[in-house]
Amino acid sequence: MSGTSVETIGVTPTGSALGADIQGIDLSGPLSDELLARLIEIWAEHLVLRFPDQSLADEKLLTLTEYFGGQQPSGARKRRQEMGLGEHSKNNPTDPRFNYVTNLDYDGNPSATPRGNGAYELRWHSDNSYVEVPPTATLLWGQKIPVDGSGQTMFCNQILAYEELPVSLKEIIEGKHMIHDGSRNTANMVQVGGKAPKTQADIKGPVHPMVRIHPPTGKRALFLGRRWDYPSTYILEMPGDEGEELMDRLWAHATQEKYVWVQNWTPGDLIMWDNRAVMHRRTAVNPSSPRIMHRALIKGDPVVSAWDNAAAAE
C-alpha cells in the first residue's frame, strides 16, 4: 500500500445507506494535504469508512487522529481517572487518549463478564452524547477478532433518517431539545460511583437539539444520542408519557434496516465513523474467543443546532 498519492485511493461503496471501503492507502504513514482533503471529501459522502489491512496500534492510531482534528478523551474513561479508579484490565493503556475495547478479563482471559463493557451487546447510540461537546468521530482498529466473527458493529445513517422522517414528526420535533443521561455507560450500567436516576428530574447531562447540522454537508441529522431503561434521556419540552411515546416512534424510525450497514470484522480493519450523523451498536461477543479493539476519539466541536441555522439544508 501507499499513502503518498490521491491516485492510489480506491473507493468501493458498501451498497447500503452508508459506508465505503477504501483501498490503496497505508494510514500508518504520513498523509499529504491533498490526500487528507480527498479522504475528508469521501468521508463526508459515506459517513463510515473501512480501511482494511492496517497496522495502527496505539501511537499510530493517535497520530492518525491528529490529521482529522486531534484527540478527545472518552467521557467515561475520563470520569474513572478523575475518581482515581484503575483500568478495566491490566493490559489497558493508562494513556487517556486511547483505550482497548475488549472481552478480556483482568487476567487477560476472554470472559462473558469482564470488568469493562467489551463483551456485551450494545444498543444503538452516539458516542459520548452525554458530554457537552461530543467527539466528531470514532476510530476503531481490530487487532484480534473472535473466531466466529461475533461482535459485529452496525451503523445507521441519521441524515437519511431525518430526510425520510414523516412531515408530521418533523413538525413535532422542530425546535425541541433533549437532556442526555450521563449516569449510565454504553452497556446500560450505572457509571462507577454514580447512582441510578429514579425520575427524569434526577438525570444530569447536557441539553442537545434533537436535530443537529452535519457541518461537512450542511444537512440535518437526527440526534437521539442514547436511550436506556426509563428514566433516561428525555425531551426537555415534553418530559412525560407524551415524550416517551414520541421517542418510541423516533427510535423505531431511525434504526430501520434500510438505514443500516453491518461491519463484519477482519483483523487489521480500521473503521472511522462520523459521530455527528451516525449511530452504532454492537452484537454480543463470543465469551470464549478473544476480541481486542483499539479505540480513539476525534475531538469534537460544539453541536450545531438545526434550530439556530435558518440557512441549513432541510
Phi, psi and omega per residue, in radians:
M1 nan 2.728 3.096
S2 -2.417 2.414 3.120
G3 -1.979 0.445 -3.007
T4 -1.735 -0.140 -2.997
S5 -2.570 2.465 3.067
V6 -1.056 -0.554 -3.101
E7 -1.130 -0.307 -3.125
T8 -1.394 -0.257 -3.002
I9 -1.386 2.258 2.975
G10 -1.980 2.362 -3.105
V11 -2.111 2.122 3.118
T12 -2.171 1.790 3.113
P13 -1.038 2.602 -3.118
T14 -1.241 -0.374 -3.042
G15 1.556 -0.073 3.087
S16 -1.708 -2.951 -3.063
A17 -1.235 -0.185 3.120
L18 -2.880 2.895 3.059
G19 1.746 2.471 3.066
A20 -2.661 2.549 3.016
D21 -1.546 2.386 3.115
I22 -2.016 2.115 -3.137
Q23 -1.957 2.782 2.987
G24 1.442 0.466 -3.134
I25 -2.512 2.409 3.080
D26 -1.851 1.868 -3.057
L27 -1.318 -0.134 3.121
S28 -1.431 -0.183 3.128
G29 -1.752 3.135 -3.137
P30 -1.196 2.580 3.094
L31 -1.977 2.172 3.109
S32 -1.243 2.828 3.107
D33 -1.033 -0.698 -3.136
E34 -1.145 -0.758 -3.135
L35 -1.146 -0.755 3.134
L36 -1.087 -0.754 3.137
A37 -1.061 -0.691 3.125
R38 -1.180 -0.711 3.112
L39 -1.095 -0.729 3.134
I40 -1.126 -0.639 3.106
E41 -1.134 -0.796 3.124
I42 -1.124 -0.734 -3.121
W43 -1.090 -0.728 3.130
A44 -1.062 -0.581 -3.131
E45 -1.346 -0.721 -2.984
H46 -1.832 -0.268 3.028
L47 1.242 -0.607 3.082
V48 -2.240 2.218 3.119
L49 -2.066 2.418 3.060
R50 -2.036 2.169 3.109
F51 -1.961 1.869 -3.115
P52 -1.363 2.782 2.971
D53 1.001 0.883 3.117
Q54 -1.873 2.703 3.049
S55 -2.125 1.728 -2.916
L56 -2.356 0.624 -3.133
A57 -1.135 2.384 2.904
D58 0.905 -1.892 -2.998
E59 -1.035 -0.592 3.124
K60 -1.177 -0.616 3.090
L61 -1.168 -0.717 3.119
L62 -1.145 -0.690 3.094
T63 -1.046 -0.692 -3.140
L64 -1.101 -0.678 3.135
T65 -1.058 -0.563 -3.097
E66 -1.119 -0.541 3.111
Y67 -1.145 -0.482 -3.031
F68 -1.877 0.272 3.042
G69 2.182 -0.049 3.121
G70 1.765 3.034 -3.028
Q71 -1.791 2.588 3.089
Q72 -2.243 2.191 3.123
P73 -1.097 2.561 3.045
S74 -1.107 2.395 3.141
G75 -1.053 -0.787 -3.122
A76 -1.173 -0.710 -3.110
R77 -1.217 -0.672 3.095
K78 -1.075 -0.697 3.111
R79 -1.073 -0.793 -3.138
R80 -1.051 -0.764 -3.106
Q81 -1.196 -0.641 3.100
E82 -1.127 -0.483 3.122
M83 -1.527 -0.031 3.127
G84 1.327 0.399 -3.121
L85 -1.534 2.665 -3.138
G86 -1.355 3.100 3.133
E87 -1.352 2.823 3.136
H88 -1.219 -0.493 3.087
S89 -2.485 2.712 -3.073
K90 -1.225 -0.234 3.120
N91 -1.641 -0.146 -3.108
N92 -1.241 2.425 -3.093
P93 -1.168 2.545 3.043
T94 -1.436 -0.271 3.082
D95 -1.131 2.043 -3.063
P96 -1.227 -0.115 -3.076
R97 -1.366 -0.214 3.084
F98 -2.706 2.888 3.112
N99 -2.649 2.977 3.086
Y100 -1.838 2.279 3.015
V101 -1.728 1.911 -2.956
T102 -2.571 2.721 3.048
N103 -1.707 0.237 3.115
L104 -1.392 2.463 3.072
D105 -1.442 -3.037 -3.048
Y106 -1.116 -0.421 3.139
D107 -1.600 0.036 3.085
G108 1.568 0.268 -3.134
N109 -1.863 2.502 3.094
P110 -1.102 2.508 -3.037
S111 -2.632 2.658 3.043
A112 -1.389 -0.290 -3.098
T113 -2.365 1.079 3.075
P114 -1.200 2.970 -3.115
R115 -1.180 -0.527 3.087
G116 -1.572 -2.874 -3.131
N117 -1.908 0.421 -3.040
G118 -1.352 0.016 -3.125
A119 -1.942 -0.254 -2.955
Y120 -1.585 2.750 2.947
E121 -1.195 2.394 -3.140
L122 -2.016 2.431 3.128
R123 -1.340 2.954 3.084
W124 -1.043 2.390 3.123
H125 -2.890 2.892 2.917
S126 -1.829 2.459 -3.110
D127 -1.140 2.269 2.995
N128 0.954 0.626 3.075
S129 -1.166 -0.220 -3.115
Y130 -1.500 0.129 3.025
V131 -1.932 2.802 -3.057
E132 -1.082 -0.692 3.122
V133 -2.146 1.619 3.133
P134 -1.153 2.748 3.132
P135 -1.141 2.614 3.067
T136 -1.142 -0.693 -3.024
A137 -2.737 2.927 3.074
T138 -2.177 2.405 3.004
L139 -1.920 2.252 3.139
L140 -2.340 2.077 -3.105
W141 -1.959 2.249 -3.094
G142 -1.577 1.895 3.082
Q143 -1.492 -0.829 -3.120
K144 -2.381 2.251 -3.057
I145 -2.035 2.428 3.102
P146 -0.959 2.581 -3.064
V147 -1.071 -0.470 -3.125
D148 -1.633 0.076 3.123
G149 1.303 0.191 3.136
S150 -1.201 2.924 -3.041
G151 1.397 0.693 3.067
Q152 -1.163 2.609 3.050
T153 -1.934 2.250 -3.082
M154 -2.010 2.484 -3.088
F155 -2.206 2.549 3.060
C156 -2.344 2.468 -2.999
N157 -1.476 1.925 -3.090
Q158 -1.554 -0.202 2.961
I159 -1.249 -0.855 3.124
L160 -1.131 -0.664 3.123
A161 -1.064 -0.695 3.105
Y162 -1.215 -0.764 -3.110
E163 -1.010 -0.621 -3.088
E164 -1.713 0.150 3.082
L165 -1.166 2.335 3.108
P166 -0.927 2.511 -3.102
V167 -0.962 -0.670 -3.128
S168 -1.059 -0.688 3.120
L169 -1.273 -0.636 3.065
K170 -1.027 -0.715 -3.126
E171 -1.178 -0.662 -3.119
I172 -1.167 -0.732 -3.048
I173 -1.501 -0.171 -3.125
E174 -0.955 2.193 3.100
G175 1.411 0.036 -3.071
K176 -1.683 2.771 -3.055
H177 -2.300 2.884 3.114
M178 -2.240 2.534 2.946
I179 -1.575 2.188 -3.063
H180 -1.763 2.102 -3.032
D181 -1.217 2.075 3.106
G182 -1.773 0.180 -3.067
S183 -1.459 -0.303 -3.064
R184 -2.037 2.694 3.040
N185 -1.569 -3.055 -3.032
T186 -1.147 -0.385 3.124
A187 -1.602 0.228 3.113
N188 1.239 0.419 3.070
M189 -1.780 2.542 3.112
V190 -1.132 2.336 -3.123
Q191 -1.007 2.550 3.103
V192 -0.962 2.257 -3.137
G193 1.440 -0.019 -3.122
G194 -1.714 -3.069 -3.122
K195 -2.411 2.356 -3.126
A196 -1.177 2.258 3.113
P197 -1.199 2.490 3.120
K198 -1.720 -0.430 3.087
T199 -2.389 2.883 3.105
Q200 -1.096 -0.498 3.125
A201 -1.147 -0.369 3.131
D202 -1.389 -0.223 -3.025
I203 -1.324 2.254 3.085
K204 -1.972 2.271 3.137
G205 3.003 3.009 -3.099
P206 -1.296 2.798 3.024
V207 -1.732 2.167 3.113
H208 -2.191 2.616 3.055
P209 -1.163 2.617 3.136
M210 -1.286 -0.288 3.057
V211 -2.310 2.234 3.140
R212 -2.052 2.851 3.102
I213 -1.623 2.349 3.045
H214 -1.543 1.775 -2.983
P215 -0.928 -0.693 -3.096
P216 -1.104 -0.494 -3.072
T217 -2.002 -0.293 -3.059
G218 1.323 0.118 -3.098
K219 -1.503 2.766 3.070
R220 -1.472 2.523 3.099
A221 -2.389 2.393 3.009
L222 -1.051 2.455 3.117
F223 -2.267 1.545 -3.084
L224 -1.702 -0.298 3.058
G225 1.253 -1.800 -3.139
R226 -2.544 2.583 3.084
R227 -2.382 1.935 -3.116
W228 -1.880 -2.813 -3.108
D229 -1.104 2.556 3.138
Y230 -1.117 2.449 -0.111
P231 -1.431 2.512 -3.110
S232 -2.507 -2.793 3.088
T233 -0.796 2.313 -3.074
Y234 -2.478 2.900 -3.116
I235 -1.456 2.118 -3.036
L236 -1.032 -0.730 -3.035
E237 -1.445 -0.132 3.120
M238 -2.652 1.278 -2.974
P239 -1.384 -0.075 -3.072
G240 -1.589 -2.654 -3.107
D241 -1.067 -0.578 3.130
E242 -1.097 -0.712 3.100
G243 -1.162 -0.695 3.119
E244 -1.096 -0.726 3.126
E245 -1.113 -0.719 3.113
L246 -1.131 -0.727 3.101
M247 -1.059 -0.704 3.087
D248 -0.976 -0.798 -3.105
R249 -1.172 -0.736 -3.113
L250 -1.169 -0.787 -3.139
W251 -1.149 -0.679 3.111
A252 -1.085 -0.688 3.126
H253 -1.243 -0.829 -2.975
A254 -1.186 -0.397 -3.053
T255 -1.914 0.350 3.096
Q256 -1.059 2.609 -3.081
E257 -0.998 -0.541 -3.093
K258 -1.171 -0.279 3.115
Y259 -1.712 0.068 -2.919
V260 -1.896 2.507 2.907
W261 -2.239 2.444 -3.078
V262 -1.912 2.216 3.061
Q263 -1.626 1.983 3.004
N264 -1.655 1.929 -2.932
W265 -1.256 2.487 2.944
T266 -2.195 2.407 3.117
P267 -0.893 2.329 -3.125
G268 1.693 -0.142 3.075
D269 -1.193 2.384 2.957
L270 -2.033 2.105 3.090
I271 -1.895 2.344 -3.130
M272 -2.242 2.019 -3.110
W273 -2.159 2.624 -3.094
D274 -1.504 1.853 -3.065
N275 -1.229 -0.200 -3.139
R276 -1.435 -0.282 -3.043
A277 -2.426 0.139 -3.047
V278 -2.348 2.367 2.892
M279 -1.835 2.792 3.130
H280 -2.543 2.851 3.070
R281 -2.592 2.968 3.128
R282 -2.314 2.420 3.018
T283 -1.360 2.862 -3.112
A284 -1.082 2.667 -3.090
V285 -1.845 2.406 3.065
N286 -0.977 2.059 -3.071
P287 -1.271 -0.144 -3.106
S288 -1.855 0.030 -3.083
S289 -2.231 2.219 -3.044
P290 -1.075 2.479 3.013
R291 -2.347 2.118 -3.134
I292 -2.300 2.041 3.139
M293 -2.134 2.438 3.095
H294 -1.780 2.273 -2.995
R295 -2.256 2.404 3.021
A296 -2.496 2.582 -3.141
L297 -1.861 2.496 3.073
I298 -1.629 2.334 -3.040
K299 -0.939 2.341 -3.139
G300 -1.639 2.866 2.968
D301 -1.947 2.774 3.137
P302 -0.881 2.466 3.139
V303 -1.037 2.278 3.112
V304 -1.633 1.960 -3.090
S305 -1.314 2.393 3.052
A306 -1.192 -0.427 -3.073
W307 -1.306 -0.347 -3.117
D308 -1.804 0.196 -3.063
N309 -2.275 1.455 -3.078
A310 -1.088 -0.461 -3.088
A311 -1.556 -0.029 -3.095
A312 -1.152 2.632 3.132
A313 -1.077 2.470 3.133
E314 -1.477 nan nan
